[in-house]
Amino acid sequence: MNVGQFRELLQTSTDAELITACLHDDSVPFVFEPQPATWDSFRDELVGGLEIAHGDIRVVGSARFGFSMNPGHALRGFSDTSDIDLVVVNPHAFDRLWLALLAAAYPRAPNVQLLGGWLRKRRNEVYTGWLTPLAIRLDSSIVGAKARPALEFTAQWFNTLKKASRHPPRRHEEITGRLYRSWEHAELYHMHSLAALRKALSE
């Protein structure tokens, strides 16, 4: 899909049709098109490292279509410095990380004051049904051994994404990943983003 076709899709399609194209379509993403087999090896790396299924994984944003969906980027093209934005939907992994965070840093005084802004941001993420594993900044010197399960989870994500970064035809060091509890949560996030993009492009 090129930029012109996407603009037409934004103008003529329902929210459900847009979400199908932007989130549920499992075809080879733009970043892997030069060597389609690398899309399979990329997902195999994620499946093995994160203990998830192939169907839990989507690439979104500019790496998906070749141009950015960010309302502030005006459909800017994908480049060698662009991130690969990853969506993982897996309720078991989400709950495992959520419970590990609660065990390590239950959000009440003095933890909120000691751990600062990152804990408040993670609470806001949970409200909308997603977490950013690599944004977790637990300090074991503050919370002690209780931090271990959450830190092991984030290390697993970091190591797996680093290994996965070897598979795209052009190397991209930055693979960002969000973990959603359900497809419904992922859909809500992307519907709001697409609504903002529609508005930005119409102004």
Summary of the structure (lengths in Angstrom):
residues: 203
radius of gyration: 17.9
end to end distance: 22.9
largest distance: 54.3
contacts: 592
relative contact order: 0.17
helix: 60%
strand: 10%
